[in-house]
Amino acid sequence: MGVYPISKAREIANEQELDLVEISPNAEPPVCKVMDYKKFLYEQKKRDKAMKAKASKVVVKEIRFGPQTDDHDYDFKKRHAEKFLKDGAKLKAYVFFKGRSIVYKDQGEILLLRLAQDLEELGKVEQMPKLEGKRMTMFIAPKTSKK
């Protein structure tokens, strides 16, 4: 390989039945490469697809409570939350206030904070309980295990 004028480079590319691809147009003289451009695009698409497959997908699991959830139901849902966090999924726990139950906002917050405290070893709170309309939402992310 060497430095050729553009006409000679085109001639070389035509002889080899390949494409002349401009790599760096701002360089003096412009830098070009003789290659099969369709094959290059195909391999690039294949690399991008492999990178996308390796990227971790974040799964968000939801658990719904009422403001006056009793202990048995709470424990049942807590066990599900533990399983979700062990599996590596984020957890969205929320208290849904129906009708006039919105007057029990403090009970809903206490319930979510209790859940956060019970799941302290498995996950860390990403977002503290926040009231949005008729829902009080809290996010818990799984703690990464050291391998």
C-alpha positions in Angstrom: 0.0 0.0 0.0 1.1 3.5 -0.6 0.1 7.1 -1.4 -1.7 7.4 -4.8 -3.6 10.1 -6.5 -7.4 9.8 -6.4 -7.6 8.6 -10.0 -5.1 5.8 -9.5 -6.9 4.8 -6.2 -10.2 4.5 -8.1 -8.5 2.5 -10.8 -7.0 0.1 -8.1 -10.5 -0.2 -6.5 -12.1 -1.0 -9.8 -9.5 -3.7 -10.7 -10.1 -5.4 -7.4 -13.9 -5.0 -7.7 -14.1 -3.2 -4.3 -15.2 0.2 -3.1 -13.0 3.3 -2.5 -14.1 4.6 0.9 -13.0 8.0 2.2 -11.7 7.6 5.8 -10.6 11.1 6.7 -11.8 13.8 4.2 -10.2 16.7 6.2 -6.7 15.3 6.0 -4.3 16.7 3.4 -4.3 14.6 1.1 -7.6 12.9 2.0 -7.2 9.4 3.3 -9.1 6.6 1.5 -9.2 2.8 1.8 -10.1 0.1 -0.7 -12.6 -2.3 0.9 -15.9 -4.1 0.4 -18.2 -1.5 1.9 -21.3 -3.8 2.1 -19.3 -6.4 4.0 -18.0 -3.6 6.3 -21.6 -2.4 7.1 -22.7 -6.0 7.7 -19.9 -6.7 10.2 -20.6 -3.4 11.9 -24.3 -4.2 12.3 -23.3 -7.7 13.6 -21.0 -6.1 16.2 -23.7 -3.6 17.3 -26.2 -6.4 17.7 -23.7 -8.4 19.9 -23.0 -5.4 22.0 -26.8 -4.8 22.5 -27.3 -8.4 23.5 -24.5 -8.1 26.1 -26.1 -5.0 27.6 -28.0 -5.7 30.8 -31.7 -5.2 30.7 -33.3 -3.6 33.8 -36.4 -5.4 34.9 -38.8 -3.5 37.2 -41.2 -5.5 39.3 -44.1 -3.9 41.1 -45.8 -4.6 44.4 -49.0 -2.9 45.4 -50.2 -2.3 48.9 -53.3 -0.7 50.4 -52.9 1.8 53.2 -54.2 -0.7 55.7 -52.5 -3.9 54.6 -52.5 -6.4 57.4 -49.4 -8.3 58.6 -50.1 -11.6 56.8 -50.5 -9.9 53.4 -47.5 -7.7 54.1 -45.3 -10.7 54.8 -46.6 -12.5 51.7 -45.7 -9.5 49.5 -42.4 -9.0 51.3 -41.4 -12.5 50.4 -42.1 -11.7 46.7 -40.1 -8.6 47.0 -37.1 -10.5 48.4 -37.3 -13.0 45.5 -37.4 -10.1 42.9 -34.4 -8.4 44.5 -32.5 -11.7 44.6 -33.2 -12.2 40.9 -31.6 -8.8 40.2 -34.8 -6.9 39.4 -35.6 -3.4 40.6 -38.6 -3.1 42.8 -41.4 -0.5 42.6 -43.5 -0.7 45.8 -46.5 1.5 45.9 -49.5 2.2 48.1 -52.7 2.9 46.2 -55.2 5.1 47.9 -58.8 4.5 46.9 -61.5 7.0 47.5 -61.2 8.7 50.9 -58.4 6.4 52.1 -56.0 9.3 51.0 -56.4 10.6 54.6 -54.1 7.6 55.6 -51.1 9.0 53.8 -48.9 8.6 56.9 -49.9 4.9 57.2 -48.9 4.4 53.6 -45.5 6.0 54.1 -44.9 4.0 57.3 -45.7 0.8 55.4 -43.2 1.6 52.6 -40.5 2.6 55.0 -41.1 -0.6 57.0 -40.6 -2.5 53.7 -37.4 -0.6 53.0 -36.1 -1.5 56.4 -37.0 -5.2 56.1 -35.3 -5.4 52.7 -32.2 -3.5 53.8 -29.8 -6.4 53.3 -31.0 -7.2 49.8 -31.5 -3.7 48.3 -31.0 0.0 48.7 -33.7 2.6 48.4 -33.3 4.6 45.1 -36.3 6.9 45.7 -37.9 7.5 49.1 -41.7 7.3 49.3 -43.2 10.1 47.2 -46.9 10.8 46.7 -48.0 11.1 43.1 -51.8 11.6 42.8 -53.4 8.6 44.4 -50.2 6.6 44.7 -47.3 6.7 47.1 -44.3 5.2 45.2 -40.9 4.0 46.4 -38.1 2.4 44.3 -35.6 -0.2 45.6 -32.6 -1.4 43.6 -30.9 -4.7 44.3 -27.5 -4.6 45.9 -24.8 -5.9 43.6 -23.2 -9.1 44.9 -19.4 -9.1 45.1 -18.0 -12.0 43.2 
